[in-house]
């Protein structure tokens, strides 16, 4: 009996999820955004309730609930849909909740790989790999990689790119 990939073509035996810590980071970021929306909606809802505009107050409450639900659901769904795989040919990446993106970055096009880390990523022990290629249309990002693993992935990809003569 064979089992089908769970998340599309790149979810094969060699595909890997992002670090689970990136899900926590995304929850934090979405939670901050939802908190702002809830505070604004609460202010509008209270003002509308005092002004006797029950429909506006109800709409504000609904917007606040949608924001909280999105802050819980979107990071989970986004994390489940991210997969990447380092192959002999290059880096394959698949992601997207509403719009699914599957891309392959061939090693012979890789020119540079930068390791980016903002303050929140640093706090979570994560980095983003920015892959620059010879083709402007195939540059890529690989977020949510463990700090200690990122350099190994970077070196593997650059090593394969150096070993490939592009012919």
TIRO-2110 file (N, C-alpha, C; in Angstrom, 1 decimal):
// TIRO-2110
0.8, -1.2, 0.0, N, 1, A
0.0, 0.0, 0.0, CA, 1, A
0.9, 1.2, 0.0, C, 1, A
0.6, 2.2, -0.9, N, 2, A
1.4, 3.4, -1.0, CA, 2, A
0.6, 4.5, -0.4, C, 2, A
1.3, 5.5, 0.2, N, 3, A
0.7, 6.7, 0.7, CA, 3, A
1.0, 7.9, -0.1, C, 3, A
0.0, 8.7, -0.3, N, 4, A
0.2, 9.9, -1.1, CA, 4, A
0.9, 11.0, -0.3, C, 4, A
1.6, 11.9, -0.9, N, 5, A
2.2, 13.0, -0.1, CA, 5, A
1.1, 13.8, 0.5, C, 5, A
1.4, 14.3, 1.7, N, 6, A
0.3, 15.0, 2.4, CA, 6, A
0.2, 16.5, 2.0, C, 6, A
1.2, 17.1, 1.4, N, 7, A
1.2, 18.5, 1.2, CA, 7, A
1.7, 18.8, -0.2, C, 7, A
1.3, 18.0, -1.2, N, 8, A
1.7, 18.3, -2.6, CA, 8, A
3.0, 17.6, -3.0, C, 8, A
3.5, 17.9, -4.2, N, 9, A
4.6, 17.2, -4.8, CA, 9, A
5.9, 17.3, -4.0, C, 9, A
6.1, 18.4, -3.3, N, 10, A
7.4, 18.5, -2.6, CA, 10, A
7.3, 17.8, -1.2, C, 10, A
6.2, 17.2, -0.9, N, 11, A
6.0, 16.6, 0.4, CA, 11, A
6.4, 15.1, 0.3, C, 11, A
7.4, 14.8, -0.5, N, 12, A
7.8, 13.5, -0.6, CA, 12, A
8.7, 13.1, 0.6, C, 12, A
9.4, 11.9, 0.4, N, 13, A
10.2, 11.4, 1.6, CA, 13, A
11.3, 12.3, 2.0, C, 13, A
11.8, 13.2, 1.1, N, 14, A
12.9, 14.1, 1.5, CA, 14, A
12.5, 15.4, 1.9, C, 14, A
11.2, 15.7, 1.8, N, 15, A
10.8, 17.1, 2.1, CA, 15, A
10.8, 17.3, 3.6, C, 15, A
11.0, 18.6, 4.0, N, 16, A
11.1, 18.9, 5.4, CA, 16, A
10.2, 20.1, 5.7, C, 16, A
9.6, 20.1, 6.9, N, 17, A
8.9, 21.3, 7.3, CA, 17, A
9.9, 22.3, 7.9, C, 17, A
9.4, 23.5, 8.1, N, 18, A
10.1, 24.6, 8.8, CA, 18, A
10.3, 24.2, 10.2, C, 18, A
11.1, 24.9, 10.9, N, 19, A
11.2, 24.7, 12.4, CA, 19, A
9.9, 25.0, 13.1, C, 19, A
9.5, 24.2, 14.0, N, 20, A
8.2, 24.4, 14.7, CA, 20, A
8.2, 25.8, 15.4, C, 20, A
9.3, 26.3, 15.7, N, 21, A
9.4, 27.6, 16.4, CA, 21, A
8.9, 28.7, 15.5, C, 21, A
8.9, 28.6, 14.2, N, 22, A
8.4, 29.6, 13.3, CA, 22, A
6.9, 29.8, 13.5, C, 22, A
6.3, 28.7, 13.8, N, 23, A
4.8, 28.7, 14.0, CA, 23, A
4.5, 29.6, 15.2, C, 23, A
5.3, 29.5, 16.3, N, 24, A
5.2, 30.3, 17.4, CA, 24, A
5.4, 31.8, 17.1, C, 24, A
6.4, 32.1, 16.3, N, 25, A
6.7, 33.4, 15.9, CA, 25, A
5.6, 34.0, 15.0, C, 25, A
5.1, 33.2, 14.1, N, 26, A
3.9, 33.7, 13.3, CA, 26, A
2.7, 33.9, 14.2, C, 26, A
2.5, 33.0, 15.2, N, 27, A
1.3, 33.3, 16.1, CA, 27, A
1.5, 34.6, 16.8, C, 27, A
2.7, 34.9, 17.3, N, 28, A
3.0, 36.1, 17.9, CA, 28, A
2.7, 37.3, 17.0, C, 28, A
3.2, 37.3, 15.8, N, 29, A
3.0, 38.4, 14.9, CA, 29, A
1.5, 38.6, 14.5, C, 29, A
0.8, 37.4, 14.3, N, 30, A
-0.6, 37.5, 14.0, CA, 30, A
-1.4, 38.0, 15.2, C, 30, A
-0.9, 37.6, 16.4, N, 31, A
-1.6, 38.0, 17.6, CA, 31, A
-1.5, 39.5, 17.9, C, 31, A
-0.3, 40.0, 17.6, N, 32, A
-0.1, 41.5, 17.7, CA, 32, A
-1.1, 42.2, 16.8, C, 32, A
-1.1, 41.7, 15.5, N, 33, A
-2.0, 42.4, 14.5, CA, 33, A
-3.5, 42.2, 15.0, C, 33, A
-3.8, 41.0, 15.5, N, 34, A
-5.2, 40.8, 15.9, CA, 34, A
-5.5, 41.7, 17.1, C, 34, A
-4.5, 41.9, 18.0, N, 35, A
-4.8, 42.7, 19.2, CA, 35, A
-5.1, 44.1, 18.8, C, 35, A
-4.4, 44.6, 17.8, N, 36, A
-4.6, 46.0, 17.3, CA, 36, A
-6.0, 46.1, 16.7, C, 36, A
-6.4, 45.1, 15.9, N, 37, A
-7.7, 45.1, 15.3, CA, 37, A
-8.8, 45.0, 16.4, C, 37, A
-8.6, 44.2, 17.4, N, 38, A
-9.6, 44.0, 18.5, CA, 38, A
-9.7, 45.3, 19.2, C, 38, A
-8.6, 46.0, 19.5, N, 39, A
-8.7, 47.3, 20.3, CA, 39, A
-9.4, 48.3, 19.5, C, 39, A
-9.1, 48.4, 18.2, N, 40, A
-9.8, 49.4, 17.3, CA, 40, A
-11.3, 49.0, 17.2, C, 40, A
-11.6, 47.8, 17.0, N, 41, A
-13.0, 47.3, 16.9, CA, 41, A
-13.8, 47.5, 18.2, C, 41, A
-13.1, 47.3, 19.3, N, 42, A
-13.7, 47.5, 20.6, CA, 42, A
-14.0, 49.0, 20.8, C, 42, A
-13.1, 49.9, 20.5, N, 43, A
-13.4, 51.3, 20.6, CA, 43, A
-14.5, 51.7, 19.7, C, 43, A
-14.5, 51.3, 18.5, N, 44, A
-15.6, 51.6, 17.6, CA, 44, A
-16.9, 51.0, 18.1, C, 44, A
-16.9, 49.8, 18.5, N, 45, A
-18.1, 49.1, 19.0, CA, 45, A
-18.7, 49.8, 20.2, C, 45, A
-17.8, 50.2, 21.2, N, 46, A
-18.3, 50.9, 22.4, CA, 46, A
-18.9, 52.3, 22.0, C, 46, A
-18.2, 53.0, 21.1, N, 47, A
-18.8, 54.3, 20.7, CA, 47, A
-20.1, 54.1, 20.0, C, 47, A
-20.2, 53.1, 19.1, N, 48, A
-21.4, 52.8, 18.4, CA, 48, A
-22.6, 52.4, 19.4, C, 48, A
-22.2, 51.6, 20.4, N, 49, A
-23.2, 51.2, 21.3, CA, 49, A
-23.8, 52.4, 22.1, C, 49, A
-22.9, 53.3, 22.5, N, 50, A
-23.4, 54.4, 23.3, CA, 50, A
-24.2, 55.4, 22.4, C, 50, A
-23.9, 55.4, 21.1, N, 51, A
-24.6, 56.2, 20.1, CA, 51, A
-25.9, 55.5, 19.6, C, 51, A
-26.1, 54.3, 20.1, N, 52, A
-27.4, 53.6, 19.7, CA, 52, A
-27.3, 52.9, 18.3, C, 52, A
-26.1, 52.8, 17.8, N, 53, A
-25.9, 52.1, 16.5, CA, 53, A
-25.6, 50.6, 16.7, C, 53, A
-26.6, 49.8, 17.0, N, 54, A
-26.4, 48.4, 17.4, CA, 54, A
-25.8, 47.6, 16.2, C, 54, A
-26.1, 48.0, 15.0, N, 55, A
-25.5, 47.2, 13.8, CA, 55, A
-24.0, 47.4, 13.7, C, 55, A
-23.6, 48.7, 14.0, N, 56, A
-22.2, 49.0, 13.9, CA, 56, A
-21.4, 48.3, 15.1, C, 56, A
-22.0, 48.3, 16.2, N, 57, A
-21.5, 47.6, 17.4, CA, 57, A
-21.3, 46.1, 17.1, C, 57, A
-22.4, 45.5, 16.5, N, 58, A
-22.3, 44.1, 16.2, CA, 58, A
-21.3, 43.8, 15.2, C, 58, A
-21.2, 44.6, 14.2, N, 59, A
-20.2, 44.4, 13.1, CA, 59, A
-18.8, 44.5, 13.7, C, 59, A
-18.6, 45.5, 14.6, N, 60, A
-17.3, 45.6, 15.3, CA, 60, A
-16.9, 44.4, 16.1, C, 60, A
-17.9, 43.8, 16.8, N, 61, A
-17.7, 42.6, 17.5, CA, 61, A
-17.3, 41.4, 16.6, C, 61, A
-18.0, 41.3, 15.5, N, 62, A
-17.7, 40.3, 14.5, CA, 62, A
-16.3, 40.4, 13.9, C, 62, A
-15.9, 41.6, 13.6, N, 63, A
-14.6, 41.9, 13.1, CA, 63, A
-13.5, 41.5, 14.1, C, 63, A
-13.8, 41.8, 15.4, N, 64, A
-12.8, 41.4, 16.4, CA, 64, A
-12.7, 39.9, 16.5, C, 64, A
-13.8, 39.2, 16.4, N, 65, A
-13.8, 37.7, 16.5, CA, 65, A
-13.1, 37.1, 15.3, C, 65, A
-13.3, 37.6, 14.1, N, 66, A
-12.6, 37.1, 12.9, CA, 66, A
-11.1, 37.4, 13.1, C, 66, A
-10.7, 38.5, 13.6, N, 67, A
-9.3, 38.8, 13.8, CA, 67, A
-8.6, 37.8, 14.7, C, 67, A
-9.3, 37.4, 15.8, N, 68, A
-8.8, 36.5, 16.8, CA, 68, A
-8.7, 35.1, 16.2, C, 68, A
-9.8, 34.7, 15.4, N, 69, A
-9.8, 33.4, 14.8, CA, 69, A
-8.7, 33.3, 13.7, C, 69, A
-8.5, 34.4, 13.0, N, 70, A
-7.4, 34.4, 12.0, CA, 70, A
-6.0, 34.2, 12.7, C, 70, A
-5.8, 34.9, 13.8, N, 71, A
-4.6, 34.8, 14.5, CA, 71, A
-4.3, 33.4, 15.0, C, 71, A
-5.3, 32.7, 15.2, N, 72, A
-5.1, 31.3, 15.7, CA, 72, A
-4.9, 30.3, 14.5, C, 72, A
-5.8, 30.5, 13.4, N, 73, A
-5.8, 29.6, 12.3, CA, 73, A
-4.7, 29.8, 11.3, C, 73, A
-4.5, 31.0, 10.9, N, 74, A
-3.6, 31.3, 9.8, CA, 74, A
-2.2, 30.8, 10.0, C, 74, A
-1.5, 31.1, 11.1, N, 75, A
-0.2, 30.6, 11.3, CA, 75, A
-0.1, 29.0, 11.3, C, 75, A
-1.1, 28.4, 11.9, N, 76, A
-1.1, 26.9, 11.8, CA, 76, A
-1.2, 26.4, 10.4, C, 76, A
-2.1, 27.0, 9.6, N, 77, A
-2.3, 26.5, 8.2, CA, 77, A
-1.1, 26.9, 7.4, C, 77, A
-0.5, 28.0, 7.6, N, 78, A
0.7, 28.4, 6.9, CA, 78, A
1.9, 27.5, 7.2, C, 78, A
2.0, 27.1, 8.4, N, 79, A
3.1, 26.2, 8.8, CA, 79, A
2.9, 24.8, 8.2, C, 79, A
1.7, 24.3, 8.2, N, 80, A
1.4, 23.0, 7.6, CA, 80, A
1.7, 23.0, 6.1, C, 80, A
1.5, 24.1, 5.4, N, 81, A
1.7, 24.2, 4.0, CA, 81, A
3.1, 24.5, 3.5, C, 81, A
4.0, 24.8, 4.4, N, 82, A
5.4, 25.1, 4.0, CA, 82, A
6.2, 23.8, 4.0, C, 82, A
6.8, 23.5, 2.9, N, 83, A
7.7, 22.3, 2.8, CA, 83, A
8.9, 22.7, 1.9, C, 83, A
10.1, 22.2, 2.2, N, 84, A
11.3, 22.4, 1.4, CA, 84, A
12.1, 21.2, 1.3, C, 84, A
12.8, 21.1, 0.2, N, 85, A
13.7, 19.9, 0.0, CA, 85, A
14.9, 20.3, -0.7, C, 85, A
16.1, 19.9, -0.2, N, 86, A
17.3, 20.1, -0.9, CA, 86, A
17.7, 18.9, -1.7, C, 86, A
17.7, 19.0, -3.0, N, 87, A
18.0, 17.9, -3.9, CA, 87, A
19.3, 18.1, -4.6, C, 87, A
19.7, 17.1, -5.4, N, 88, A
20.9, 17.2, -6.1, CA, 88, A
20.8, 18.3, -7.2, C, 88, A
19.6, 18.5, -7.7, N, 89, A
19.3, 19.6, -8.7, CA, 89, A
19.2, 21.0, -8.1, C, 89, A
18.8, 21.1, -6.8, N, 90, A
18.6, 22.4, -6.3, CA, 90, A
17.7, 22.4, -5.1, C, 90, A
17.0, 23.5, -4.9, N, 91, A
16.1, 23.6, -3.7, CA, 91, A
14.7, 23.7, -4.2, C, 91, A
13.8, 22.8, -3.7, N, 92, A
12.4, 22.8, -4.0, CA, 92, A
11.7, 23.4, -2.8, C, 92, A
10.8, 24.3, -3.1, N, 93, A
10.0, 25.0, -2.0, CA, 93, A
8.5, 24.9, -2.4, C, 93, A
7.7, 24.6, -1.4, N, 94, A
6.2, 24.7, -1.7, CA, 94, A
5.6, 25.3, -0.4, C, 94, A
4.7, 26.3, -0.7, N, 95, A
4.0, 27.0, 0.4, CA, 95, A
2.8, 27.6, -0.1, C, 95, A
2.0, 28.1, 0.8, N, 96, A
0.8, 28.9, 0.4, CA, 96, A
-0.5, 28.2, 0.9, C, 96, A
-1.3, 29.0, 1.5, N, 97, A
-2.6, 28.5, 2.0, CA, 97, A
-3.7, 28.7, 1.0, C, 97, A
-3.9, 29.9, 0.6, N, 98, A
-5.0, 30.2, -0.5, CA, 98, A
-4.4, 30.0, -1.9, C, 98, A
-3.2, 30.6, -2.1, N, 99, A
-2.5, 30.4, -3.4, CA, 99, A
-1.3, 29.6, -3.1, C, 99, A
-1.3, 28.4, -3.8, N, 100, A
-0.2, 27.4, -3.6, CA, 100, A
0.9, 27.8, -4.5, C, 100, A
2.2, 27.9, -4.0, N, 101, A
3.3, 28.2, -4.8, CA, 101, A
4.3, 27.1, -4.7, C, 101, A
4.7, 26.5, -5.8, N, 102, A
5.7, 25.5, -5.8, CA, 102, A
6.8, 25.9, -6.7, C, 102, A
8.0, 26.0, -6.2, N, 103, A
9.1, 26.5, -7.0, CA, 103, A
10.4, 25.6, -6.8, C, 103, A
11.2, 25.6, -7.9, N, 104, A
12.4, 24.8, -7.8, CA, 104, A
13.5, 25.8, -8.2, C, 104, A
14.5, 25.9, -7.4, N, 105, A
15.7, 26.8, -7.7, CA, 105, A
16.8, 25.9, -8.0, C, 105, A
17.2, 25.8, -9.3, N, 106, A
18.3, 25.0, -9.7, CA, 106, A
19.6, 25.4, -9.2, C, 106, A
20.5, 24.5, -8.8, N, 107, A
21.8, 24.9, -8.2, CA, 107, A
22.6, 25.7, -9.2, C, 107, A
22.5, 25.4, -10.5, N, 108, A
23.4, 26.1, -11.4, CA, 108, A
23.0, 27.6, -11.5, C, 108, A
21.8, 28.0, -11.0, N, 109, A
21.4, 29.4, -11.1, CA, 109, A
21.8, 30.1, -9.8, C, 109, A
22.1, 29.4, -8.7, N, 110, A
22.4, 30.0, -7.4, CA, 110, A
23.7, 30.8, -7.5, C, 110, A
23.6, 32.1, -7.1, N, 111, A
24.7, 32.9, -7.1, CA, 111, A
25.1, 33.3, -5.6, C, 111, A
24.1, 33.5, -4.8, N, 112, A
24.4, 33.9, -3.4, CA, 112, A
23.3, 33.5, -2.5, C, 112, A
23.7, 33.2, -1.3, N, 113, A
22.7, 32.8, -0.2, CA, 113, A
23.0, 33.7, 1.0, C, 113, A
22.1, 34.6, 1.3, N, 114, A
22.3, 35.4, 2.5, CA, 114, A
21.5, 34.8, 3.7, C, 114, A
22.0, 35.0, 4.9, N, 115, A
21.3, 34.5, 6.1, CA, 115, A
20.8, 35.8, 6.8, C, 115, A
19.5, 35.9, 6.8, N, 116, A
18.9, 37.1, 7.5, CA, 116, A
18.3, 36.7, 8.8, C, 116, A
18.4, 37.6, 9.8, N, 117, A
17.8, 37.4, 11.1, CA, 117, A
17.5, 38.7, 11.8, C, 117, A
16.2, 38.9, 11.9, N, 118, A
15.7, 40.1, 12.6, CA, 118, A
15.7, 39.8, 14.1, C, 118, A
15.3, 40.8, 14.9, N, 119, A
15.3, 40.7, 16.3, CA, 119, A
14.3, 39.6, 16.8, C, 119, A
13.2, 39.5, 16.2, N, 120, A
12.2, 38.5, 16.7, CA, 120, A
12.7, 37.1, 16.3, C, 120, A
13.2, 37.0, 15.0, N, 121, A
13.8, 35.7, 14.6, CA, 121, A
14.9, 35.3, 15.6, C, 121, A
15.8, 36.2, 15.9, N, 122, A
16.9, 36.0, 16.8, CA, 122, A
16.3, 35.4, 18.2, C, 122, A
15.3, 36.1, 18.7, N, 123, A
14.7, 35.6, 20.0, CA, 123, A
14.2, 34.2, 19.9, C, 123, A
13.7, 33.8, 18.7, N, 124, A
13.2, 32.4, 18.5, CA, 124, A
14.3, 31.4, 18.0, C, 124, A
15.5, 31.9, 17.8, N, 125, A
16.6, 31.1, 17.3, CA, 125, A
16.4, 30.6, 15.8, C, 125, A
15.8, 31.5, 15.0, N, 126, A
15.5, 31.2, 13.6, CA, 126, A
16.2, 32.2, 12.7, C, 126, A
16.4, 31.8, 11.4, N, 127, A
16.9, 32.6, 10.4, CA, 127, A
16.1, 32.4, 9.1, C, 127, A
16.3, 33.3, 8.2, N, 128, A
15.7, 33.2, 6.8, CA, 128, A
16.8, 33.2, 5.9, C, 128, A
16.8, 32.2, 5.0, N, 129, A
17.8, 32.1, 3.9, CA, 129, A
17.2, 32.8, 2.7, C, 129, A
18.0, 33.8, 2.2, N, 130, A
17.6, 34.5, 1.0, CA, 130, A
18.5, 34.0, -0.2, C, 130, A
17.9, 33.4, -1.1, N, 131, A
18.7, 32.8, -2.2, CA, 131, A
18.5, 33.7, -3.4, C, 131, A
19.7, 34.2, -3.9, N, 132, A
19.8, 35.0, -5.1, CA, 132, A
20.3, 34.2, -6.3, C, 132, A
19.6, 34.3, -7.4, N, 133, A
19.9, 33.4, -8.6, CA, 133, A
20.3, 34.3, -9.7, C, 133, A
20.8, 33.6, -10.8, N, 134, A
21.1, 34.3, -12.0, CA, 134, A
19.9, 34.9, -12.7, C, 134, A
18.7, 34.3, -12.4, N, 135, A
17.5, 34.7, -13.0, CA, 135, A
16.7, 35.5, -11.9, C, 135, A
16.3, 36.7, -12.2, N, 136, A
15.5, 37.5, -11.2, CA, 136, A
14.2, 36.9, -10.9, C, 136, A
13.7, 36.1, -11.7, N, 137, A
12.3, 35.5, -11.5, CA, 137, A
12.4, 34.2, -10.6, C, 137, A
13.6, 33.8, -10.2, N, 138, A
13.7, 32.5, -9.4, CA, 138, A
14.4, 32.7, -8.1, C, 138, A
14.5, 34.0, -7.6, N, 139, A
15.1, 34.2, -6.3, CA, 139, A
14.1, 33.6, -5.3, C, 139, A
14.6, 33.2, -4.1, N, 140, A
13.7, 32.6, -3.2, CA, 140, A
14.0, 32.9, -1.7, C, 140, A
13.0, 32.7, -0.9, N, 141, A
13.2, 32.8, 0.6, CA, 141, A
12.9, 31.5, 1.2, C, 141, A
13.6, 31.2, 2.2, N, 142, A
13.4, 30.0, 3.0, CA, 142, A
13.4, 30.4, 4.5, C, 142, A
12.2, 30.8, 5.0, N, 143, A
12.1, 31.3, 6.4, CA, 143, A
12.0, 30.2, 7.4, C, 143, A
12.2, 30.5, 8.7, N, 144, A
12.0, 29.6, 9.7, CA, 144, A
12.9, 28.4, 9.8, C, 144, A
14.2, 28.6, 9.5, N, 145, A
15.2, 27.6, 9.6, CA, 145, A
15.9, 27.8, 10.9, C, 145, A
16.1, 26.7, 11.6, N, 146, A
16.9, 26.7, 12.9, CA, 146, A
18.2, 27.4, 12.7, C, 146, A
18.6, 28.2, 13.6, N, 147, A
19.9, 28.9, 13.5, CA, 147, A
21.1, 28.0, 13.2, C, 147, A
21.1, 26.9, 14.0, N, 148, A
22.3, 26.0, 13.9, CA, 148, A
22.2, 25.2, 12.6, C, 148, A
21.1, 25.0, 12.0, N, 149, A
21.0, 24.2, 10.8, CA, 149, A
21.1, 25.1, 9.5, C, 149, A
20.9, 26.4, 9.6, N, 150, A
20.9, 27.2, 8.4, CA, 150, A
22.3, 27.2, 7.7, C, 150, A
23.3, 27.3, 8.5, N, 151, A
24.6, 27.4, 7.9, CA, 151, A
24.9, 26.1, 7.1, C, 151, A
24.5, 24.9, 7.7, N, 152, A
24.7, 23.7, 7.0, CA, 152, A
23.9, 23.6, 5.7, C, 152, A
22.7, 24.1, 5.7, N, 153, A
21.9, 24.1, 4.5, CA, 153, A
22.5, 25.0, 3.4, C, 153, A
23.0, 26.2, 3.9, N, 154, A
23.6, 27.2, 3.0, CA, 154, A
24.9, 26.6, 2.4, C, 154, A
25.7, 25.9, 3.2, N, 155, A
26.9, 25.3, 2.6, CA, 155, A
26.6, 24.2, 1.7, C, 155, A
25.6, 23.4, 2.0, N, 156, A
25.3, 22.3, 1.1, CA, 156, A
24.8, 22.8, -0.3, C, 156, A
24.0, 23.8, -0.2, N, 157, A
23.5, 24.4, -1.5, CA, 157, A
24.6, 25.1, -2.3, C, 157, A
25.4, 25.8, -1.6, N, 158, A
26.5, 26.5, -2.3, CA, 158, A
27.5, 25.5, -2.8, C, 158, A
27.7, 24.4, -2.0, N, 159, A
28.7, 23.3, -2.5, CA, 159, A
28.2, 22.6, -3.7, C, 159, A
26.9, 22.4, -3.8, N, 160, A
26.3, 21.8, -5.0, CA, 160, A
26.3, 22.7, -6.1, C, 160, A
26.2, 24.0, -5.9, N, 161, A
26.2, 25.0, -7.0, CA, 161, A
27.6, 25.1, -7.5, C, 161, A
28.6, 25.1, -6.6, N, 162, A
30.0, 25.1, -7.1, CA, 162, A
30.4, 23.9, -7.8, C, 162, A
29.9, 22.7, -7.4, N, 163, A
30.2, 21.5, -8.1, CA, 163, A
29.5, 21.3, -9.5, C, 163, A
28.4, 22.1, -9.7, N, 164, A
27.7, 22.0, -11.0, CA, 164, A
28.3, 23.1, -11.9, C, 164, A
28.7, 22.7, -13.1, N, 165, A
29.4, 23.6, -14.0, CA, 165, A
28.4, 24.4, -14.8, C, 165, A
27.0, 24.1, -14.7, N, 166, A
26.0, 24.8, -15.4, CA, 166, A
25.8, 24.3, -16.8, C, 166, A
26.5, 23.2, -17.2, N, 167, A
26.3, 22.8, -18.6, CA, 167, A
25.4, 21.6, -18.6, C, 167, A
END
